[in-house]
Amino acid sequence: MKQEPVPVFHERTMEGLNAARKRGRLGGRPKIPKDDVEAALKMYDSKSFTLAEIEMRTGVKRPTLYLYLNRRKNGEL
């Protein structure tokens, strides 16, 4: 395979991404429904549920729950 300068790779990548967007493909990870996050935060605040129970009932994983707890603590939510 012939190596090409980095700008050419970048241009081709951007062309591909733009073509995908035109076809309706956005890429990236799917967002977690806001209702699920709010339910997980309520369950956490109630101190009646374990983290495993919260994850099982809402589908919000432990690291994601901690991410949203930190965001709330920092006033980002």
C-alpha positions as a printed NumPy array, in Angstrom:
array([[  0.   ,   0.   ,   0.   ],
       [  1.347,   3.368,  -0.977],
       [  1.669,   5.84 ,   1.88 ],
       [  0.105,   9.198,   1.237],
       [  0.602,  12.437,   3.101],
       [ -1.583,  12.916,   6.155],
       [ -3.644,  15.788,   4.663],
       [ -4.877,  13.436,   1.906],
       [ -6.034,  10.902,   4.511],
       [ -7.794,  13.672,   6.382],
       [ -9.487,  14.973,   3.237],
       [-10.719,  11.523,   2.241],
       [-11.95 ,  10.798,   5.753],
       [-13.867,  14.068,   5.852],
       [-15.353,  13.378,   2.399],
       [-16.543,   9.98 ,   3.61 ],
       [-18.05 ,  11.415,   6.793],
       [-19.843,  14.146,   4.843],
       [-21.193,  11.591,   2.361],
       [-22.465,   9.465,   5.259],
       [-24.169,  12.492,   6.829],
       [-25.939,  13.2  ,   3.55 ],
       [-27.269,   9.635,   3.675],
       [-28.572,  10.238,   7.197],
       [-25.775,   8.512,   9.124],
       [-24.588,  10.52 ,  12.102],
       [-22.072,   8.209,  13.767],
       [-20.96 ,   8.206,  17.363],
       [-22.468,   6.452,  20.322],
       [-26.216,   6.464,  20.834],
       [-27.404,   8.816,  23.555],
       [-28.915,   7.381,  26.73 ],
       [-32.568,   8.418,  27.054],
       [-32.925,  11.322,  29.484],
       [-35.779,   9.526,  31.266],
       [-33.503,   6.579,  32.046],
       [-30.797,   8.841,  33.465],
       [-33.315,  10.767,  35.578],
       [-34.779,   7.509,  36.92 ],
       [-31.297,   6.215,  37.749],
       [-30.429,   9.433,  39.589],
       [-33.683,   9.284,  41.584],
       [-33.014,   5.667,  42.513],
       [-29.469,   6.55 ,  43.569],
       [-30.667,   9.498,  45.663],
       [-33.258,   7.348,  47.446],
       [-30.453,   5.113,  48.799],
       [-32.895,   2.207,  48.55 ],
       [-31.226,   0.54 ,  45.572],
       [-27.798,  -0.924,  44.94 ],
       [-25.841,   0.16 ,  41.9  ],
       [-26.431,  -3.267,  40.371],
       [-30.201,  -2.865,  40.827],
       [-30.126,   0.605,  39.267],
       [-28.18 ,  -0.736,  36.301],
       [-30.5  ,  -3.701,  35.883],
       [-33.719,  -1.653,  36.072],
       [-32.712,   1.409,  34.05 ],
       [-29.942,   0.132,  31.793],
       [-27.686,   2.996,  32.903],
       [-24.253,   1.528,  33.567],
       [-22.292,   2.371,  36.698],
       [-19.645,   4.573,  35.004],
       [-22.385,   6.499,  33.203],
       [-24.271,   7.002,  36.443],
       [-21.126,   8.38 ,  38.086],
       [-20.568,  10.637,  35.079],
       [-24.037,  12.157,  35.478],
       [-23.62 ,  12.413,  39.275],
       [-20.41 ,  14.401,  38.743],
       [-22.074,  16.598,  36.14 ],
       [-24.936,  17.312,  38.527],
       [-22.497,  18.061,  41.333],
       [-20.635,  20.534,  39.093],
       [-23.872,  22.217,  38.031],
       [-23.696,  20.966,  34.45 ],
       [-27.135,  19.337,  34.557]])
